[in-house]
């Protein structure tokens, strides 16, 4: 249910779509699938790949550096407004110099 809610309410949001298209390459996988993928030259199932990244529930969003190094795992449903803040934080490289709480306060999006 939460994956479908995220697809319907978050990934269709115009701000989210704009940030995703300008800062990210998006890939969707089924973390319960036995379909084979290749990551850094190693073949593994989508299920094993998700487990290796620490995915324990759905939906989960994983962000990677351009060199394929994982940045962070974002578990669970995240509303579009907060997801936009996260996309800006990671996509614009703020995560490299500023803790998220501080960034969120400065951007006026903290709860």
Residue, then its C-alpha position, 0 to 999 in steps of 0.5 A: x500500500x505505501x509503495x503505491x501511495x508513494x507512486x501516486x502522491x510523491x512521484x507524480x508531484x511536479x516539484x519532485x519530478x523536476x528535481x529527479x530529472x535535473x539531479x538524478x538517474x532514477x531506477x526502480x527495482x522490486x526488492x522482493x524479486x529474484x530477477x538478476x541485476x549487475x552492480x559493480x560487476x557482480x551479479x545478484x538478485x534484486x532481493x539480494x541487492x536490496x538486502x545488501x543496502x539495508x532495505x528492510x521495508x517498503x518503500x525505500x529509496x537509496x541515493x548513490x554517488x555518481x561512482x555508485x557508492x551509496x549515500x543513504x537509505x531513506x526508508x518508508x513513505x515520505x510526503x512530497x514536500x519533505x521528499x522535495x527537501x531531501x532531493x534538494x539536499x542530496x541533489x545539490x550536494x548539501x549533504x557533503x557539508x551540512x547535517x540534514x537537520x541544519x539544512x532543513x532549518x535553514x531552508x524553512x522546511x523543518x517540522 
